[in-house]
Amino acid sequence: MTQTGTAATPVETKSDHSILYLFIGLMIAMLLAALNQTVLSTALPTIVGELDGVDQMTWVITAYILASTVVMPVYGRISDLLGRRPILMVAIVLFIAGSVVGALAGNIEVLIAARVLQGLGGGGLMILSQAAIADVVPARERGRYMGAMGAVFAVASVAGPLLGGWLTEGPGWRWAFWMNVPLGLLALVACFVFLKLPKPDLVERPRLDYLGMALIGAATTTLVLVSTWGGNTYAWASPQIIGLIAATVVLAVAFCLAELRAEYPVIPMALFRDRNFTLTTIASLAIGIAMFGALGYMPTYIQMVTGVSATVAGLLMIPMMGGLLVASVVSGRLVSSTGHYKGFPIAGSIVLGIGLGLLSTLQVESPTWLMCTYLAIIGIGIGLALQILTLIVQNSFPGRIVGTATAASNYFRQVGATLGSAVVGSIFASRLITILAEKLADSPLAQQASGGGGDEFRQHLTPAGVNALPEAIRQPIIHSYNEALLPIFLFLVPIAAIALIALLFVEQKPLSTSVQDEITAESLAEGQLLEMVDDDPRSTVTHHTPRSTEESLAQPGAPEPEKAERS
């Protein structure tokens, strides 16, 4: 057989200070991506009001999530083949460019396009930061680092809405985009100086899976269009929605077939042979739907119903951040100290389901502290689950394909986030229009709310505009918001139950204690690994071990003899 590649360059032993500097750079990159999933949530009502785009409000959030979702597996695969640092720097540059376009946007269409460009970079920031840590930190110690990364999302979940609210009321919402420029440049410098990782040793330049990239992007886009337009822009039984559903199925099947034949597939189908990968992928998808479906519109709900400013609405999200932060850090440290991880995501899915059920019971008259308590419960559930799921995936595969595996897992999580945000937003908007028309039937604004001039009326439903209305009109509007949004959360509880059921069957595997051991195991089973990467019988590689050794490592993530002895 001919040789097409060699094992990756061995990882040098890094000092604690070296890893710390690297980790700081990666945290900055992750913070950029995480902030931009939440920073516009409190500013969104004002933004779409100024740009006359309330009907397209959902796309300002969904466009970023969709774009970042599509490119996640692409970044994972390319970084495995070409190295992390250059690909991460490209992602940062794309993100900065999208931020500049967003800051200069003069209409809602340009703003949405800017969010797409931001997402093309943001997807790489999230994936490559997690994969780079796996390159230098063994799985047994990785729990505390994953916990800290979970803390970044916790801080961003509150700092984003709070910062967005403060900027909206102060210098203006456009600074929610301008602030990314200096932060992005800082991340770029940190990446260049501190991100010194081994480069893959390739005998010949890999052929990228362009067909797979195109198919997965098209399939994801049609799926999101179904969830966004269905029941809102078009009826569910309309030719447009049925056509999009058919296109999604066809594109998904074509993608799977293309991946089976690709030399370097974007998402190797062989990943799904690993039980833990498949189960955690199902759980990540479900948790993504529940999490973003519930939290994507809470800051807007808080502003409308309680009448508080955008800044205060951000502050009221702090309990959720606190719950997520504490749960993520504590669970990460416990995993590192004990080596046991299965119970944390199971407990997280249970707590998340309870929090969603409680949140659906809130009324306009409910006290603010009760809402904050329910948000804290949801935060605890998310913190116990998300980062540990990533650790389980990384522990199931060797270093050569850890970027691909991490990206694939996060891709399905982001698909869930996109579906959750899009479906809840679509149902919420449709229900709000209907309920508004019913509640304002006896008002002079009834005809506007129900159709005649309704677009103009809805475009002025900003928090400040609603608070300035007479009480006889304001009360029906805020009750409409409550009735349109919160009952939807109850229907997300079964989604959390699906995550729970999947996680019950996860297999507890020993966490590796050395990055070097993982590289050694990789080189010992190189033939099996190439099969995992390519999933293509035509792939060729020089085998360095007898077939019996490969068979002993047939299950990805199983400890090699050295690890078994240490255990």
C-alpha positions in Angstrom: 0.0 0.0 0.0 1.1 3.6 -0.6 1.3 6.1 2.2 -0.8 9.2 2.0 -0.1 10.7 5.4 1.8 10.3 8.6 0.9 10.8 12.2 0.7 14.3 13.5 3.8 15.8 15.0 4.1 14.8 18.6 2.8 17.4 21.1 5.6 19.1 23.0 5.3 19.1 26.8 3.9 22.5 27.6 4.5 24.4 30.9 1.5 25.6 32.9 2.3 29.2 31.9 2.3 28.2 28.2 -1.0 26.5 28.5 -2.4 29.5 30.5 -1.4 32.0 27.8 -2.9 29.7 25.1 -6.1 29.3 27.1 -6.5 33.1 27.5 -6.2 33.6 23.7 -8.8 30.9 23.1 -11.1 32.3 25.7 -11.0 35.7 24.0 -12.0 34.0 20.7 -14.8 32.1 22.3 -16.1 35.2 24.1 -16.4 36.9 20.8 -18.5 34.1 19.3 -20.6 33.7 22.5 -21.3 37.4 23.0 -22.7 37.7 19.5 -25.3 35.1 20.1 -26.8 37.2 22.9 -25.6 40.9 22.6 -28.4 41.9 20.2 -31.2 40.3 22.3 -32.0 43.3 24.3 -31.1 45.7 21.5 -33.2 43.8 19.0 -36.6 45.6 19.6 -35.0 49.0 19.1 -32.9 47.9 16.1 -35.8 46.4 14.1 -38.0 49.4 15.1 -35.4 51.8 13.7 -34.8 49.8 10.5 -38.5 49.1 9.9 -38.0 45.3 10.0 -40.1 43.8 12.9 -41.4 41.1 10.5 -37.8 40.0 9.9 -36.8 40.2 13.6 -36.2 36.4 13.8 -33.6 36.5 11.0 -31.4 38.9 12.9 -30.8 36.1 15.4 -31.3 33.1 13.2 -28.9 34.3 10.4 -25.9 34.3 12.8 -26.7 30.8 14.2 -27.4 29.4 10.8 -24.2 30.6 9.2 -22.1 29.5 12.2 -23.8 26.1 12.2 -23.1 25.4 8.5 -19.4 26.1 8.7 -18.7 24.3 12.0 -17.9 20.8 10.5 -16.0 22.5 7.7 -13.7 24.3 10.2 -13.3 21.1 12.2 -12.2 19.0 9.2 -10.0 21.6 7.6 -8.2 22.4 10.9 -7.5 18.7 11.4 -5.9 18.6 8.0 -4.1 22.0 7.9 -3.6 22.9 11.5 -5.6 25.1 14.0 -3.8 28.4 14.0 -4.2 29.6 10.3 -7.8 28.5 10.2 -8.6 30.2 13.5 -7.0 33.4 12.2 -9.2 33.3 9.0 -12.3 32.9 11.2 -11.4 35.9 13.3 -10.9 38.1 10.2 -14.3 37.0 8.8 -15.9 37.8 12.1 -14.3 41.3 12.3 -15.4 42.0 8.7 -19.0 41.0 9.5 -19.0 43.3 12.5 -17.9 46.3 10.4 -20.7 45.7 7.9 -23.2 45.4 10.7 -22.1 48.6 12.3 -22.6 50.4 8.9 -25.9 48.7 8.0 -28.6 51.1 6.8 -31.5 48.7 6.5 -32.6 45.3 7.9 -31.4 43.4 4.8 -27.8 44.6 5.1 -27.9 43.9 8.9 -29.0 40.3 8.2 -26.2 39.9 5.6 -23.7 41.2 8.2 -24.9 38.6 10.7 -24.4 35.9 8.1 -20.8 37.1 7.6 -20.3 37.2 11.4 -21.6 33.7 11.7 -19.2 32.4 9.0 -16.4 33.5 11.4 -18.1 32.8 14.6 -18.6 29.1 13.9 -14.8 28.7 13.6 -14.1 30.6 16.8 -16.3 28.2 18.9 -15.1 24.9 17.3 -11.4 25.7 17.0 -11.1 27.0 20.6 -12.4 23.7 21.9 -10.4 21.5 19.5 -7.2 23.4 20.3 -7.5 22.7 24.1 -7.9 19.0 23.2 -4.6 19.2 21.4 -2.6 20.1 24.5 -4.6 19.0 27.5 -5.4 15.3 28.3 -9.0 14.3 28.7 -8.7 13.7 32.5 -7.6 17.3 33.1 -9.8 18.8 30.3 -12.9 18.9 32.5 -11.8 22.1 34.4 -10.9 23.8 31.1 -14.2 22.8 29.6 -15.9 24.1 32.8 -14.1 27.5 32.3 -15.2 27.6 28.7 -18.8 26.9 29.8 -18.3 29.9 32.2 -17.5 32.0 29.1 -20.9 31.2 27.7 -22.5 31.9 31.1 -20.9 35.3 31.3 -21.8 36.0 27.6 -25.4 35.0 28.2 -25.8 37.9 30.7 -23.0 40.3 29.7 -24.3 40.1 26.1 -27.9 41.3 26.8 -26.6 43.7 29.5 -24.0 45.2 27.2 -26.5 45.3 24.3 -29.0 47.2 26.5 -26.4 49.6 27.8 -25.1 50.4 24.3 -28.7 50.8 23.0 -29.5 53.4 25.7 -26.1 55.1 25.5 -23.9 55.4 22.4 -26.3 53.4 20.2 -26.8 49.8 19.1 -24.3 50.0 16.3 -21.5 49.9 19.0 -22.6 46.3 19.6 -20.8 45.7 16.3 -18.0 48.2 16.6 -16.9 46.8 19.9 -16.0 43.5 18.1 -13.2 45.2 16.1 -10.7 45.8 19.0 -11.7 42.5 20.7 -11.2 40.7 17.4 -7.8 42.3 16.8 -6.8 41.3 20.4 -7.9 37.7 19.7 -5.9 37.8 16.4 -2.7 38.9 18.2 -3.2 36.3 21.0 -3.8 33.6 18.4 -0.6 34.5 16.5 1.6 34.8 19.6 0.4 32.0 21.9 -1.3 29.4 19.7 1.7 27.3 18.9 0.3 23.8 18.1 1.7 20.9 16.2 1.0 20.9 12.5 -0.2 17.7 10.7 2.5 16.0 8.7 0.9 15.4 5.2 2.9 13.8 2.4 0.5 15.3 -0.1 -2.0 18.1 0.0 -5.5 16.8 1.1 -8.4 17.1 -1.3 -11.1 19.0 0.5 -14.7 17.7 0.4 -16.3 20.6 -1.5 -19.3 18.6 -2.5 -20.0 17.7 1.2 -19.6 21.3 2.2 -22.1 22.5 -0.4 -24.6 19.8 0.4 -24.5 20.2 4.2 -24.9 24.0 3.8 -27.8 23.6 1.5 -29.6 21.0 3.7 -29.1 23.1 6.8 -30.5 26.2 5.1 -33.6 24.5 3.7 -34.3 23.0 7.1 -34.1 26.4 8.8 -36.3 28.0 6.1 -38.9 25.3 6.9 -38.9 26.1 10.6 -38.8 29.8 10.0 -41.5 30.2 7.3 -43.7 27.2 8.2 -47.1 28.4 9.7 -46.0 32.0 9.4 -44.9 33.3 6.0 -46.4 30.2 4.3 -49.0 27.6 5.5 -47.5 24.3 6.5 -49.4 22.5 3.7 -48.3 25.1 1.1 -46.2 24.0 -1.9 -43.3 26.2 -0.7 -43.0 24.4 2.7 -43.6 20.9 1.3 -41.0 21.6 -1.4 -38.5 22.8 1.2 -39.1 19.7 3.3 -38.6 17.5 0.3 -35.4 19.4 -0.6 -34.1 19.0 2.9 -34.6 15.2 2.8 -33.0 14.8 -0.6 -30.0 17.0 0.3 -29.5 15.2 3.6 -29.5 11.8 1.8 -27.2 13.1 -0.9 -24.8 14.4 1.8 -24.6 11.1 3.5 -23.9 9.3 0.2 -21.2 11.9 -0.6 -19.5 11.5 2.7 -19.3 7.7 2.3 -17.3 8.2 -0.9 -15.3 11.3 0.1 -11.5 10.9 0.8 -11.6 13.5 3.5 -15.3 13.8 4.5 -16.6 16.8 6.4 -18.5 14.6 8.8 -17.2 11.0 8.5 -20.2 8.6 8.8 -17.9 6.3 10.8 -18.2 8.7 13.7 -21.7 7.4 14.3 -20.3 3.9 14.9 -19.3 5.1 18.3 -22.1 4.7 20.8 -21.2 7.7 22.9 -20.9 10.0 19.9 -24.3 9.1 18.6 -26.1 9.4 22.0 -24.4 12.7 23.0 -25.2 14.1 19.5 -28.9 13.3 20.1 -28.7 14.9 23.5 -26.9 18.0 22.2 -29.5 18.5 19.5 -32.3 18.3 22.0 -30.7 20.6 24.5 -29.9 23.1 21.8 -33.5 23.2 20.8 -34.7 23.7 24.4 -32.0 26.2 25.4 -32.2 28.6 22.5 -35.9 28.2 22.0 -36.5 29.3 25.6 -33.8 31.9 26.1 -33.5 33.6 22.7 -36.6 35.8 23.3 -36.6 36.2 27.1 -34.8 39.6 27.2 -37.4 40.9 24.7 -40.2 39.4 26.8 -38.8 41.0 30.0 -38.6 44.5 28.4 -42.1 44.3 27.0 -43.9 42.8 30.0 -42.2 44.4 32.9 -41.6 47.7 31.2 -37.9 47.9 32.3 -35.1 49.3 30.2 -32.9 47.2 28.0 -30.1 47.5 30.6 -32.3 46.2 33.5 -33.5 43.4 31.3 -29.9 42.3 30.9 -29.4 42.5 34.6 -32.5 40.3 35.2 -30.7 37.5 33.2 -27.9 37.4 35.8 -29.5 34.6 37.8 -29.4 32.3 34.7 -25.7 33.3 34.2 -25.0 32.5 37.9 -26.6 29.1 37.7 -24.8 28.2 34.5 -21.4 29.6 35.7 -21.4 27.7 39.0 -22.8 24.4 37.5 -20.3 24.5 34.7 -17.2 25.2 36.8 -18.1 22.9 39.6 -19.0 20.0 37.3 -15.8 20.4 35.3 -13.6 20.3 38.4 -15.5 17.3 39.8 -15.0 15.4 36.5 -11.2 16.2 36.6 -10.9 15.1 40.2 -13.0 11.9 40.0 -12.8 10.9 36.4 -16.6 10.3 36.4 -18.8 12.3 34.1 -22.0 10.5 33.1 -24.2 11.7 35.9 -23.7 15.4 35.2 -25.4 15.8 31.8 -28.2 13.4 33.0 -28.9 15.7 36.0 -28.6 18.7 33.7 -31.3 17.5 31.3 -33.6 16.8 34.3 -33.1 20.3 35.8 -33.5 21.9 32.4 -36.8 20.2 31.8 -38.0 21.3 35.3 -36.9 24.9 34.6 -38.7 25.1 31.3 -42.0 23.8 32.8 -41.8 26.3 35.6 -41.0 29.2 33.2 -44.2 28.4 31.2 -46.3 29.0 34.3 -45.3 32.7 34.7 -48.0 35.4 34.3 -47.8 39.1 33.8 -48.5 39.6 37.5 -45.9 37.1 38.6 -43.2 38.7 40.8 -39.8 39.4 39.2 -37.9 37.3 41.8 -39.9 34.2 40.7 -39.0 34.7 37.1 -35.3 35.1 38.1 -35.5 31.9 40.1 -36.8 29.9 37.2 -34.1 31.3 34.9 -31.5 30.3 37.5 -32.8 26.7 37.4 -32.5 26.6 33.6 -29.0 28.0 33.9 -28.0 25.2 36.3 -29.4 22.6 33.9 -27.4 24.0 30.9 -24.2 24.3 32.9 -24.3 20.7 34.1 -24.7 19.3 30.5 -23.3 21.2 27.6 -19.5 21.3 28.1 -19.4 17.7 29.6 -21.1 16.5 26.4 -18.2 17.9 24.4 -15.7 16.2 26.7 -17.4 12.9 26.2 -17.1 13.2 22.4 -13.4 14.2 22.6 -12.6 11.3 24.9 -14.1 8.9 22.3 -11.7 9.8 19.5 -7.9 10.2 19.1 -6.2 13.5 18.4 -6.1 13.1 14.7 -9.8 13.6 14.2 -10.7 15.3 17.5 -11.4 18.5 15.6 -13.7 16.8 13.2 -15.6 15.0 16.0 -15.9 18.1 18.1 -17.2 20.1 15.1 -19.7 17.4 14.2 -21.1 17.3 17.7 -21.3 21.1 17.9 -22.9 21.2 14.5 -25.9 19.1 15.6 -26.1 21.2 18.8 -26.2 24.4 16.7 -28.8 22.8 14.4 -30.9 22.4 17.5 -30.2 26.0 18.5 -31.2 27.2 15.0 -34.4 25.1 15.0 -35.3 26.1 18.5 -34.7 29.8 17.8 -36.5 29.7 14.4 -39.5 27.5 15.5 -40.1 29.4 18.7 -39.7 32.7 17.0 -42.0 31.7 14.1 -44.7 30.4 16.4 -44.3 33.3 18.8 -44.7 35.9 16.0 -47.7 34.2 14.5 -49.4 33.8 17.9 -48.6 37.4 18.9 -50.3 38.8 15.8 -53.4 36.6 16.4 -53.7 37.4 20.1 -53.1 41.1 19.5 -56.0 41.2 17.0 -58.3 39.5 19.5 -57.4 41.6 22.5 -57.6 44.9 20.6 -60.8 44.1 18.9 -62.7 46.9 20.7 -59.8 49.4 20.3 -59.3 51.9 17.5 -56.1 50.1 16.8 -57.9 46.8 16.2 -58.0 47.2 12.4 -54.3 48.0 12.3 -53.4 45.0 14.6 -55.5 42.6 12.6 -54.4 43.5 9.1 -55.3 47.0 7.8 -52.1 48.9 8.4 -51.0 46.1 10.7 -47.5 46.1 9.4 -47.0 49.7 10.4 -48.5 49.1 13.8 -46.2 46.1 14.6 -43.1 47.9 13.4 -43.6 50.4 16.3 -44.0 47.7 19.0 -40.7 48.7 20.6 -40.4 48.6 24.4 -40.3 52.4 24.6 -43.3 52.7 22.2 -45.4 50.2 24.2 -44.6 51.9 27.5 -45.7 55.2 26.1 -49.1 53.9 25.1 -52.2 54.5 27.2 -52.7 51.8 29.8 -55.9 50.6 28.2 -53.9 49.6 25.1 -50.6 48.7 26.8 -52.1 46.1 29.1 -53.6 44.0 26.2 -50.3 44.2 24.4 -48.1 42.9 27.3 -50.7 40.2 28.1 -50.5 39.2 24.4 -46.7 38.8 24.7 -47.1 36.6 27.8 -49.8 34.4 26.2 -48.0 34.2 22.9 -44.5 33.2 24.2 -44.5 31.4 27.6 -46.9 28.5 26.9 -44.5 27.5 24.1 -41.9 26.6 26.7 -44.1 23.8 28.1 -43.8 22.1 24.7 -40.0 22.1 25.0 -40.1 19.9 28.1 -40.4 16.7 26.1 -37.4 17.8 24.1 -35.3 17.8 27.4 -36.8 14.4 28.2 -35.4 13.1 24.9 -31.9 14.3 25.9 -32.3 12.5 29.3 -33.3 9.2 27.7 -30.3 9.3 25.3 -27.9 10.1 28.1 -29.0 7.2 30.2 -27.3 4.9 27.7 -24.0 6.7 27.5 -21.1 4.3 28.4 -18.7 5.6 31.0 -15.1 5.3 29.5 -11.8 6.0 31.3 -10.5 9.5 30.7 -7.1 9.6 29.2 -4.4 11.1 31.4 -1.8 12.1 28.8 -2.0 13.8 25.4 1.2 11.9 24.4 -0.6 8.6 25.1 -3.4 9.7 22.8 -0.9 10.4 20.0 0.8 7.1 20.6 -2.5 5.2 20.5 -3.2 7.0 17.3 0.0 6.0 15.6 -0.4 2.4 16.8 -3.8 2.1 15.1 -3.1 4.4 12.1 -4.8 2.0 9.7 -8.0 2.0 11.8 -7.9 5.8 12.2 -7.6 6.4 8.5 -10.6 4.2 8.1 -12.4 6.3 10.7 -11.4 9.5 8.9 -12.1 8.4 5.3 -14.8 5.7 5.8 -13.7 4.8 2.3 -12.4 1.3 1.4 -10.3 2.9 -1.4 -8.2 4.8 1.1 -4.6 3.6 1.4 -2.2 3.8 4.3 0.9 2.1 5.6 -0.1 -0.2 8.5 2.4 -0.2 11.4 0.7 -2.8 13.5 -0.8 -6.3 13.1 -4.5 -6.5 12.4 -5.0 -8.0 15.9 -3.8 -4.7 17.4 -6.3 -2.7 15.3 -9.0 -5.0 16.4 -8.2 -4.4 20.0 -8.6 -0.7 19.3 -11.7 -1.1 17.1 -13.8 1.0 19.5 -12.7 4.6 19.2 -11.7 6.0 22.6 -11.0 2.6 24.1 -7.8 2.8 26.3 -4.7 1.2 24.8 -2.8 -1.3 27.0 -0.8 1.4 28.7 -3.9 3.2 29.8 -5.5 0.0 31.0 -2.6 -0.7 33.2 -2.7 2.7 34.8 -6.4 2.4 35.4 
